[in-house]
Amino acid sequence: MTAEAIEAGPRAGTSGTSGGGGDAPLRIALLTYKGNPFCGGQGVYVRHLSRELARLGHHVEVIGAQPYPVLDEGVPLTELASLDLYRSPDPFRSPKRDEYRDWIDALEVATMWTGGFPEPLTFSLRARRHLRARRGEFDVVHDNQTLGYGLLGDIGAPLVTTIHHPITVDRQLDIDAATDWKRRASVRRWYGFTRMQKRVARRLPSVLTVSGSSQQEIVDHLGVRRDRVHVVHVGADTDLFSPDPSVAEVPGRIVTTSSADVPLKGLVHLVEALAKLRTENPDAHLVVVGKRAEDGPVAQLIERYGLKDAVEFVKGITDAELVDLVRSARVACVPSLYEGFSLPAAEAMATGTPLVATTGGAIPEVAGPDGETCLAVPPGDADALAAALRRLLDDADLRARLGDAGRARVLARFTWKQAAIGTAERYREAIAATPASVRTS
């Protein structure tokens, strides 16, 4: 469904108003300025949360920009297109003259040309225009970490915002990893949008986040009042991510989900750990779900240690292929320096695959106690990673015990149905806190 089609007239079945009272189904606009389901957690969040909200009986419409999210049956997508300036295979492209539609497009290009990242701001401006044109069609608007100026003020319905974790954390880690002043200046310019997100976050009436660790980061980094930040844990698709004894384990296989060129994900430390591990376990090898970097620290380490045949990158695989890949691993690993939640940890645990994870950010909230549901190591410590991986690869009984305990932990605490129920409760609180005269004006 395109934005143009929506603006031509109201959708069938949206007449009337539920008002969000009692247990009446809610009409939800779920915004996502990036919905790629194969890279990062935001696309995964939108897909699974929207599906489970719909299963609870709510009417969910996802409004998103490129890369568009993959959604399940029964959840419509309204395409609120950007200029897609970072698309493959021509990222940082300059649009042709006939691609420009309005001043927001010009702002998007100008910001990109000057080294900034425009999408949170420009998507928020397009979303405000779109939502105001459809006033009365939604009971609540749920923003998935856009945090743009366009979402302040009147957007036609009460606003709830999810902040997975403050992007200021990513910004600082990238600055710390920069090798010279030019690179540091470039990083600061790219992350210029975080100043906007900090200002917007402080004015939001209702913020959801995915962990207690992220809640504290939002208070500390963004200055949001604690009583406005509510934790609703996300989860794994435990029907999809489940054990399957028919999938053979591959000796020595370690699997991780990571972007090679993102310091926060800690892949450089895992590659170093693999090099140490292979001196005693020559079968040990790594499969990375993510894009291979052709240069940079990870590529350099792979070359230095002669690991070209021991590190494989895969991307764009189906859900079924991803699950079977995780099932085939002897060990799953989350080497991140920081995570606001860590869906890869929850998903690996749900399959019964034993986990080695760092203690960065909220990962311990998901992975659980060291030695009980995972093996935990300090972030950024390649020696500790190598030792934990070696211990699990060499001990089948320990792998079986941690795998069983990990799945039990996810089933008890981290499912998408539980996330949808908790999110819907916060929707109703936001609606109740908004005067009726504002909701219906």
VEXDREN-2710 file (C-alpha; in Angstrom, 1 decimal):
% VEXDREN-2710
k/r/px/py/pz
1/MET/0.0/0.0/0.0
2/THR/1.5/3.3/-1.0
3/ALA/1.3/6.6/0.8
4/GLU/-0.4/8.1/-2.3
5/ALA/-3.2/5.5/-2.2
6/ILE/-3.7/6.1/1.5
7/GLU/-4.0/9.8/1.0
8/ALA/-6.6/9.3/-1.7
9/GLY/-9.1/8.2/0.9
10/PRO/-9.6/6.4/4.2
11/ARG/-9.0/2.6/4.4
12/ALA/-11.9/0.3/4.4
13/GLY/-12.9/-0.7/7.8
14/THR/-11.4/2.3/9.6
15/SER/-14.5/4.3/10.1
16/GLY/-15.6/5.1/13.6
17/THR/-13.4/5.4/16.6
18/SER/-12.4/2.9/19.3
19/GLY/-10.9/5.5/21.6
20/GLY/-8.7/2.9/23.2
21/GLY/-11.2/2.3/26.1
22/GLY/-11.5/-0.9/28.0
23/ASP/-10.5/-4.0/26.0
24/ALA/-11.5/-2.6/22.6
25/PRO/-9.1/-3.3/19.7
26/LEU/-6.7/-0.4/19.1
27/ARG/-5.9/1.2/15.8
28/ILE/-2.1/1.5/15.8
29/ALA/0.2/3.4/13.4
30/LEU/3.7/1.8/13.8
31/LEU/6.4/4.0/12.4
32/THR/9.9/2.8/11.3
33/TYR/12.3/4.9/9.3
34/LYS/14.4/1.8/8.5
35/GLY/12.9/-1.7/8.4
36/ASN/15.5/-4.0/7.1
37/PRO/14.8/-7.4/8.7
38/PHE/18.3/-8.8/7.9
39/CYS/20.5/-6.1/9.5
40/GLY/20.0/-4.7/13.0
41/GLY/17.1/-5.2/15.4
42/GLN/14.6/-2.5/14.4
43/GLY/13.2/-4.5/11.4
44/VAL/12.9/-7.6/13.5
45/TYR/11.1/-5.6/16.2
46/VAL/8.6/-4.1/13.8
47/ARG/7.8/-7.4/12.1
48/HIS/7.3/-9.5/15.2
49/LEU/5.6/-6.9/17.4
50/SER/3.1/-6.0/14.6
51/ARG/2.3/-9.6/14.1
52/GLU/1.6/-10.3/17.7
53/LEU/-0.4/-7.1/18.2
54/ALA/-2.6/-8.2/15.3
55/ARG/-3.0/-11.6/16.8
56/LEU/-4.3/-9.9/20.0
57/GLY/-7.0/-8.4/17.8
58/HIS/-5.6/-4.9/17.3
59/HIS/-5.5/-3.2/13.9
60/VAL/-1.8/-2.4/13.1
61/GLU/-0.6/-0.5/10.1
62/VAL/3.2/-0.2/9.6
63/ILE/4.3/3.1/8.0
64/GLY/7.9/2.9/6.9
65/ALA/10.7/3.9/4.5
66/GLN/13.4/2.0/2.7
67/PRO/14.6/-0.6/3.3
68/TYR/11.0/-1.6/3.8
69/PRO/10.2/-4.1/6.5
70/VAL/9.1/-7.7/5.8
71/LEU/5.7/-8.1/7.5
72/ASP/3.5/-11.1/8.2
73/GLU/0.1/-11.7/6.7
74/GLY/-2.6/-9.4/8.0
75/VAL/-0.3/-6.4/8.7
76/PRO/-0.4/-3.8/5.9
77/LEU/2.5/-1.6/5.0
78/THR/2.2/2.0/3.9
79/GLU/5.3/3.0/2.0
80/LEU/6.5/6.5/3.0
81/ALA/9.4/6.6/0.6
82/SER/12.6/8.5/1.2
83/LEU/15.1/9.1/-1.7
84/ASP/16.9/5.9/-0.6
85/LEU/20.3/7.6/-0.7
86/TYR/22.2/4.7/0.9
87/ARG/20.8/1.9/-1.2
88/SER/22.9/-0.9/-2.6
89/PRO/24.7/-0.9/-5.0
90/ASP/25.1/2.9/-5.2
91/PRO/25.2/4.3/-1.7
92/PHE/25.6/8.1/-1.2
93/ARG/24.2/8.7/-4.6
94/SER/23.0/12.1/-5.9
95/PRO/19.4/11.9/-7.1
96/LYS/18.4/13.1/-10.6
97/ARG/16.5/16.3/-10.8
98/ASP/13.1/14.7/-11.5
99/GLU/13.4/12.6/-8.3
100/TYR/12.9/15.7/-6.1
101/ARG/9.3/16.0/-4.9
102/ASP/9.5/18.7/-2.3
103/TRP/11.6/20.6/0.2
104/ILE/12.0/17.6/2.5
105/ASP/13.8/15.8/-0.4
106/ALA/16.1/18.8/-0.8
107/LEU/16.9/18.7/2.9
108/GLU/17.6/15.0/2.8
109/VAL/20.1/15.4/-0.1
110/ALA/21.8/18.5/1.4
111/THR/22.3/16.8/4.7
112/MET/23.8/13.7/3.0
113/TRP/26.1/16.0/0.8
114/THR/27.5/17.6/4.0
115/GLY/28.3/14.3/5.7
116/GLY/25.3/14.0/8.0
117/PHE/22.6/11.3/8.3
118/PRO/19.2/12.8/7.4
119/GLU/16.8/10.0/7.6
120/PRO/15.5/10.3/11.2
121/LEU/14.6/14.0/10.6
122/THR/13.2/13.7/7.1
123/PHE/11.2/10.6/7.8
124/SER/9.6/12.3/10.9
125/LEU/8.6/15.3/8.7
126/ARG/7.0/13.1/6.1
127/ALA/5.3/11.0/8.9
128/ARG/3.8/14.2/10.5
129/ARG/2.4/15.3/7.2
130/HIS/1.0/11.9/6.5
131/LEU/-0.5/11.4/10.0
132/ARG/-2.1/14.8/10.1
133/ALA/-3.8/14.0/6.7
134/ARG/-5.3/10.9/8.3
135/ARG/-6.4/12.4/11.6
136/GLY/-9.0/10.2/13.4
137/GLU/-7.8/6.9/11.8
138/PHE/-5.5/5.9/14.6
139/ASP/-5.9/5.7/18.4
140/VAL/-2.1/5.7/19.0
141/VAL/1.1/6.3/17.0
142/HIS/4.1/4.2/17.9
143/ASP/7.4/5.5/16.8
144/ASN/10.3/3.0/16.5
145/GLN/13.3/5.2/17.5
146/THR/12.9/7.9/14.8
147/LEU/13.0/10.6/17.4
148/GLY/12.7/13.4/14.8
149/TYR/11.4/16.9/15.3
150/GLY/8.4/16.1/13.0
151/LEU/6.9/13.9/15.7
152/LEU/6.7/16.7/18.3
153/GLY/3.4/18.5/18.7
154/ASP/0.1/17.5/17.0
155/ILE/0.4/14.4/14.9
156/GLY/-3.3/13.4/15.2
157/ALA/-3.0/10.8/17.9
158/PRO/-1.2/10.1/21.2
159/LEU/2.5/9.2/20.7
160/VAL/4.4/6.3/22.2
161/THR/8.1/5.9/21.3
162/THR/10.5/3.0/21.6
163/ILE/14.1/3.7/22.2
164/HIS/16.1/0.5/21.9
165/HIS/19.1/2.2/23.3
166/PRO/20.6/5.7/22.9
167/ILE/22.5/6.1/19.6
168/THR/24.9/8.3/21.6
169/VAL/26.4/5.0/22.8
170/ASP/27.2/4.0/19.2
171/ARG/28.5/7.5/18.5
172/GLN/31.0/7.4/21.4
173/LEU/32.3/3.9/20.5
174/ASP/32.8/5.0/16.8
175/ILE/34.7/8.1/17.9
176/ASP/36.9/6.0/20.2
177/ALA/37.6/3.6/17.3
178/ALA/38.5/6.4/14.9
179/THR/42.2/6.4/13.9
180/ASP/42.8/10.1/13.3
181/TRP/41.2/13.5/13.7
182/LYS/39.7/13.5/10.2
183/ARG/37.8/10.3/10.9
184/ARG/36.7/11.6/14.3
185/ALA/35.3/14.7/12.7
186/SER/33.5/12.7/10.1
187/VAL/31.9/10.5/12.8
188/ARG/30.8/13.5/14.7
189/ARG/29.1/15.0/11.6
190/TRP/27.5/11.7/10.7
191/TYR/26.0/11.4/14.2
192/GLY/24.8/15.0/14.2
193/PHE/21.2/13.7/14.3
194/THR/21.8/12.5/17.9
195/ARG/21.5/16.1/19.1
196/MET/18.0/16.2/17.7
197/GLN/17.1/12.8/19.2
198/LYS/18.3/14.0/22.6
199/ARG/16.1/17.1/22.5
200/VAL/13.1/15.2/21.2
201/ALA/13.5/12.4/23.8
202/ARG/13.3/14.9/26.7
203/ARG/9.9/16.1/25.4
204/LEU/8.3/12.7/24.9
205/PRO/5.4/11.8/27.2
206/SER/5.8/8.0/27.0
207/VAL/9.0/6.0/26.2
208/LEU/9.3/2.3/25.9
209/THR/12.6/0.5/26.0
210/VAL/13.7/-3.1/25.9
211/SER/15.8/-3.6/29.1
212/GLY/16.7/-2.1/32.4
213/SER/20.1/-1.3/31.1
214/SER/18.7/0.7/28.3
215/GLN/16.3/2.4/30.7
216/GLN/19.3/3.7/32.7
217/GLU/21.2/4.7/29.5
218/ILE/18.2/6.7/28.4
219/VAL/18.0/8.5/31.7
220/ASP/21.8/9.2/31.8
221/HIS/22.5/9.9/28.1
222/LEU/19.3/11.5/27.0
223/GLY/18.1/13.2/30.1
224/VAL/14.6/11.6/30.0
225/ARG/12.8/11.5/33.3
226/ARG/12.8/7.9/34.7
227/ASP/9.1/7.9/35.4
228/ARG/8.5/8.4/31.6
229/VAL/10.6/5.3/30.6
230/HIS/9.0/1.9/30.8
231/VAL/10.7/-1.4/30.2
232/VAL/8.9/-3.9/28.0
233/HIS/11.2/-6.8/27.1
234/VAL/11.2/-8.0/23.5
235/GLY/11.6/-11.6/22.6
236/ALA/12.4/-14.4/20.2
237/ASP/10.0/-16.1/17.8
238/THR/10.1/-19.3/19.9
239/ASP/8.0/-21.3/17.3
240/LEU/10.5/-20.5/14.6
241/PHE/13.7/-20.5/16.7
242/SER/13.3/-23.9/18.3
243/PRO/15.5/-27.0/18.7
244/ASP/15.5/-29.6/15.9
245/PRO/17.6/-32.7/16.5
246/SER/17.4/-33.5/12.8
247/VAL/19.8/-30.7/12.0
248/ALA/23.3/-32.0/12.3
249/GLU/25.8/-30.0/14.3
250/VAL/28.9/-29.0/12.4
251/PRO/32.1/-29.7/14.4
252/GLY/33.9/-26.5/15.4
253/ARG/31.2/-24.2/14.1
254/ILE/30.7/-20.9/15.9
255/VAL/27.9/-18.5/14.7
256/THR/27.4/-14.8/15.4
257/THR/25.3/-12.0/14.0
258/SER/27.3/-8.8/13.4
259/SER/28.2/-6.0/11.1
260/ALA/31.9/-6.2/10.4
261/ASP/32.5/-2.5/10.3
262/VAL/30.6/-1.5/13.5
263/PRO/32.9/-1.4/16.5
264/LEU/30.0/-1.7/19.0
265/LYS/29.4/-5.3/17.8
266/GLY/32.9/-6.5/18.9
267/LEU/33.5/-8.7/15.9
268/VAL/37.2/-7.7/15.8
269/HIS/37.6/-9.3/19.3
270/LEU/35.8/-12.5/18.2
271/VAL/38.1/-12.8/15.1
272/GLU/41.1/-12.4/17.4
273/ALA/39.7/-15.0/19.8
274/LEU/39.2/-17.4/16.8
275/ALA/42.8/-17.1/15.9
276/LYS/43.9/-18.0/19.4
277/LEU/41.3/-20.9/19.5
278/ARG/42.5/-22.5/16.3
279/THR/46.0/-23.1/17.7
280/GLU/44.4/-25.9/19.7
281/ASN/41.1/-26.5/17.8
282/PRO/41.9/-26.4/14.1
283/ASP/38.3/-27.3/13.3
284/ALA/37.0/-24.1/14.9
285/HIS/35.5/-21.7/12.3
286/LEU/33.2/-18.8/12.4
287/VAL/30.0/-18.0/10.4
288/VAL/29.0/-14.4/10.6
289/VAL/25.4/-13.4/9.7
290/GLY/26.1/-10.0/8.3
291/LYS/27.9/-8.0/5.6
292/ARG/31.6/-8.7/4.9
293/ALA/33.7/-5.6/5.2
294/GLU/36.3/-5.5/2.4
295/ASP/38.7/-3.4/4.4
296/GLY/38.9/-2.1/8.0
297/PRO/40.0/-3.8/11.2
298/VAL/38.1/-7.0/10.8
299/ALA/39.3/-7.6/7.2
300/GLN/42.8/-6.8/8.3
301/LEU/42.7/-9.3/11.2
302/ILE/41.4/-12.0/9.0
303/GLU/44.2/-11.4/6.6
304/ARG/46.9/-11.1/9.3
305/TYR/45.9/-14.4/11.0
306/GLY/45.3/-16.3/7.8
307/LEU/41.6/-16.9/8.6
308/LYS/40.2/-16.4/5.1
309/ASP/39.0/-20.0/5.0
310/ALA/37.8/-20.0/8.7
311/VAL/35.5/-17.0/8.6
312/GLU/32.4/-17.0/6.4
313/PHE/29.9/-14.1/6.0
314/VAL/26.3/-14.8/4.9
315/LYS/23.6/-12.2/4.3
316/GLY/20.1/-12.1/2.9
317/ILE/19.2/-15.6/4.0
318/THR/15.6/-16.7/4.8
319/ASP/14.3/-17.1/8.3
320/ALA/14.4/-20.9/7.9
321/GLU/18.0/-20.8/6.7
322/LEU/19.0/-18.6/9.6
323/VAL/17.4/-20.9/12.1
324/ASP/19.1/-24.0/10.6
325/LEU/22.4/-22.2/10.6
326/VAL/22.1/-21.4/14.3
327/ARG/21.0/-25.0/15.0
328/SER/24.0/-26.3/13.2
329/ALA/26.5/-24.4/15.4
330/ARG/28.2/-26.0/18.3
331/VAL/28.3/-22.5/19.9
332/ALA/26.6/-19.2/19.4
333/CYS/28.5/-16.0/20.3
334/VAL/27.5/-12.4/21.1
335/PRO/30.8/-10.5/21.3
336/SER/29.3/-7.0/21.5
337/LEU/30.8/-4.2/23.5
338/TYR/27.2/-3.0/24.2
339/GLU/23.7/-4.1/23.4
340/GLY/20.4/-2.5/24.3
341/PHE/18.8/-6.0/24.4
342/SER/20.4/-8.6/22.0
343/LEU/17.9/-10.4/19.9
344/PRO/20.6/-12.7/18.5
345/ALA/21.3/-13.9/22.1
346/ALA/17.6/-14.7/22.7
347/GLU/17.1/-16.3/19.3
348/ALA/20.2/-18.6/19.7
349/MET/19.1/-19.6/23.2
350/ALA/15.6/-20.4/21.9
351/THR/17.1/-22.9/19.5
352/GLY/18.9/-24.6/22.4
353/THR/22.3/-23.6/21.0
354/PRO/24.7/-22.9/23.9
355/LEU/25.8/-19.3/24.1
356/VAL/29.0/-17.4/24.9
357/ALA/28.2/-13.7/25.5
358/THR/29.8/-10.6/26.8
359/THR/28.5/-8.6/29.8
360/GLY/28.1/-5.5/27.6
361/GLY/25.0/-3.4/28.2
362/ALA/21.8/-5.4/28.6
363/ILE/23.2/-8.7/27.4
364/PRO/23.3/-10.3/30.9
365/GLU/19.6/-9.5/31.3
366/VAL/18.9/-11.7/28.3
367/ALA/21.6/-14.3/28.6
368/GLY/21.3/-14.9/32.3
369/PRO/23.9/-16.0/34.9
370/ASP/27.4/-17.2/33.9
371/GLY/27.6/-21.0/34.1
372/GLU/23.8/-21.4/34.4
373/THR/22.3/-20.3/31.0
374/CYS/25.5/-19.1/29.2
375/LEU/29.2/-18.5/29.6
376/ALA/29.7/-14.8/30.2
377/VAL/32.9/-12.9/29.5
378/PRO/34.0/-9.2/29.8
379/PRO/33.4/-7.1/26.6
380/GLY/36.5/-6.5/24.5
381/ASP/38.5/-9.4/26.0
382/ALA/39.7/-11.7/23.2
383/ASP/41.5/-14.1/25.6
384/ALA/38.3/-14.6/27.7
385/LEU/36.3/-15.1/24.5
386/ALA/38.8/-17.8/23.3
387/ALA/38.8/-19.6/26.7
388/ALA/35.0/-19.7/26.9
389/LEU/34.6/-20.9/23.3
390/ARG/37.3/-23.6/23.9
391/ARG/35.5/-24.7/27.0
392/LEU/32.2/-25.2/25.3
393/LEU/33.6/-26.8/22.1
394/ASP/35.4/-29.3/24.3
395/ASP/32.5/-30.2/26.6
396/ALA/29.4/-31.8/25.1
397/ASP/27.6/-32.2/28.5
398/LEU/28.1/-28.5/29.3
399/ARG/26.8/-27.6/25.8
400/ALA/23.6/-29.7/26.4
401/ARG/23.0/-28.2/29.9
402/LEU/23.4/-24.6/28.9
403/GLY/21.4/-25.1/25.7
404/ASP/18.4/-26.6/27.6
405/ALA/18.6/-23.9/30.3
406/GLY/18.9/-21.1/27.8
407/ARG/15.7/-22.2/25.9
408/ALA/13.8/-22.5/29.2
409/ARG/14.9/-18.9/30.1
410/VAL/13.6/-17.5/26.8
411/LEU/10.3/-19.3/27.0
412/ALA/9.7/-18.0/30.5
413/ARG/10.8/-14.4/29.9
414/PHE/11.3/-13.3/26.3
415/THR/8.5/-14.0/23.8
416/TRP/6.8/-11.7/21.3
417/LYS/3.4/-12.3/22.7
418/GLN/4.5/-11.1/26.1
419/ALA/6.0/-8.1/24.4
420/ALA/2.8/-7.3/22.6
421/ILE/0.7/-7.5/25.7
422/GLY/3.0/-5.2/27.6
423/THR/3.2/-2.7/24.7
424/ALA/-0.6/-2.6/24.3
425/GLU/-0.9/-1.8/28.1
426/ARG/1.4/1.2/27.5
427/TYR/-0.7/2.3/24.5
428/ARG/-3.8/2.4/26.7
429/GLU/-2.0/4.4/29.4
430/ALA/-0.9/6.9/26.8
431/ILE/-4.4/7.2/25.4
432/ALA/-5.9/7.6/28.9
433/ALA/-3.4/10.4/29.7
434/THR/-4.3/12.4/26.6
435/PRO/-7.4/14.6/27.0
436/ALA/-10.3/13.5/24.9
437/SER/-10.6/16.9/23.3
438/VAL/-7.0/16.5/21.9
439/ARG/-7.6/12.9/20.7
440/THR/-10.8/13.9/18.7
441/SER/-9.9/17.4/17.5
END
